[in-house]
Amino acid sequence: MKIVLIIGIIIVLVVLLLSVLTINKGYGYKHTIDSVDPIPDDEENKKKHGQ
């Protein structure tokens, strides 16, 4: 009975450790955003004047 309890505690600790490592790696990930191309003047003027 003690062996089953010890094995269970070891499994719980390993899963907890892996969860903490995965969460820390996720928070450390640097997200990037692609830049937006500027709208040419012709299209911008058409939108302003409703043409």
Phi and psi restraints in degrees (value plus and minus 20) as a CYANA .aco file:
   2 LYS   PHI     -85.9   -45.9
   2 LYS   PSI     -54.4   -14.4
   3 ILE   PHI     -85.4   -45.4
   3 ILE   PSI     -62.3   -22.3
   4 VAL   PHI     -83.6   -43.6
   4 VAL   PSI     -61.5   -21.5
   5 LEU   PHI     -84.6   -44.6
   5 LEU   PSI     -62.6   -22.6
   6 ILE   PHI     -85.0   -45.0
   6 ILE   PSI     -63.9   -23.9
   7 ILE   PHI     -83.4   -43.4
   7 ILE   PSI     -60.8   -20.8
   8 GLY   PHI     -82.6   -42.6
   8 GLY   PSI     -63.1   -23.1
   9 ILE   PHI     -84.3   -44.3
   9 ILE   PSI     -60.5   -20.5
  10 ILE   PHI     -82.4   -42.4
  10 ILE   PSI     -63.4   -23.4
  11 ILE   PHI     -83.7   -43.7
  11 ILE   PSI     -63.2   -23.2
  12 VAL   PHI     -81.6   -41.6
  12 VAL   PSI     -63.1   -23.1
  13 LEU   PHI     -85.6   -45.6
  13 LEU   PSI     -59.6   -19.6
  14 VAL   PHI     -84.8   -44.8
  14 VAL   PSI     -63.9   -23.9
  15 VAL   PHI     -84.4   -44.4
  15 VAL   PSI     -61.3   -21.3
  16 LEU   PHI     -82.2   -42.2
  16 LEU   PSI     -64.0   -24.0
  17 LEU   PHI     -82.5   -42.5
  17 LEU   PSI     -65.3   -25.3
  18 LEU   PHI     -84.5   -44.5
  18 LEU   PSI     -56.9   -16.9
  19 SER   PHI     -84.2   -44.2
  19 SER   PSI     -65.0   -25.0
  20 VAL   PHI     -84.3   -44.3
  20 VAL   PSI     -62.0   -22.0
  21 LEU   PHI     -83.5   -43.5
  21 LEU   PSI     -60.7   -20.7
  22 THR   PHI     -86.2   -46.2
  22 THR   PSI     -62.1   -22.1
  23 ILE   PHI     -84.4   -44.4
  23 ILE   PSI     -63.2   -23.2
  24 ASN   PHI     -83.7   -43.7
  24 ASN   PSI     -58.2   -18.2
  25 LYS   PHI     -86.5   -46.5
  25 LYS   PSI     -58.2   -18.2
  26 GLY   PHI     -85.3   -45.3
  26 GLY   PSI     -60.9   -20.9
  27 TYR   PHI     -89.4   -49.4
  27 TYR   PSI     -46.4    -6.4
  28 GLY   PHI    -102.1   -62.1
  28 GLY   PSI     -28.4    11.6
  29 TYR   PHI     -91.9   -51.9
  29 TYR   PSI     112.9   152.9
  30 LYS   PHI    -114.9   -74.9
  30 LYS   PSI      95.7   135.7
  31 HIS   PHI    -104.0   -64.0
  31 HIS   PSI     122.8   162.8
  32 THR   PHI    -142.5  -102.5
  32 THR   PSI     131.4   171.4
  33 ILE   PHI    -143.7  -103.7
  33 ILE   PSI     113.9   153.9
  34 ASP   PHI     -89.4   -49.4
  34 ASP   PSI     124.6   164.6
  35 SER   PHI     -94.1   -54.1
  35 SER   PSI     131.6   171.6
  36 VAL   PHI    -114.0   -74.0
  36 VAL   PSI     113.0   153.0
  37 ASP   PHI     -91.7   -51.7
  37 ASP   PSI     118.6   158.6
  38 PRO   PHI     -89.1   -49.1
  38 PRO   PSI     129.4   169.4
  39 ILE   PHI     -99.5   -59.5
  39 ILE   PSI     111.4   151.4
  40 PRO   PHI     -81.5   -41.5
  40 PRO   PSI     134.8   174.8
  41 ASP   PHI     -80.9   -40.9
  41 ASP   PSI     -56.4   -16.4
  42 ASP   PHI     -81.4   -41.4
  42 ASP   PSI     -68.6   -28.6
  43 GLU   PHI     -87.8   -47.8
  43 GLU   PSI     -54.5   -14.5
  44 GLU   PHI     -87.4   -47.4
  44 GLU   PSI     -61.5   -21.5
  45 ASN   PHI     -86.6   -46.6
  45 ASN   PSI     -57.2   -17.2
  46 LYS   PHI     -83.8   -43.8
  46 LYS   PSI     -59.9   -19.9
  47 LYS   PHI     -88.0   -48.0
  47 LYS   PSI     -57.6   -17.6
  48 LYS   PHI     -88.6   -48.6
  48 LYS   PSI     -58.0   -18.0
  49 HIS   PHI    -115.6   -75.6
  49 HIS   PSI     -20.3    19.7
  50 GLY   PHI      54.2    94.2
  50 GLY   PSI       6.1    46.1
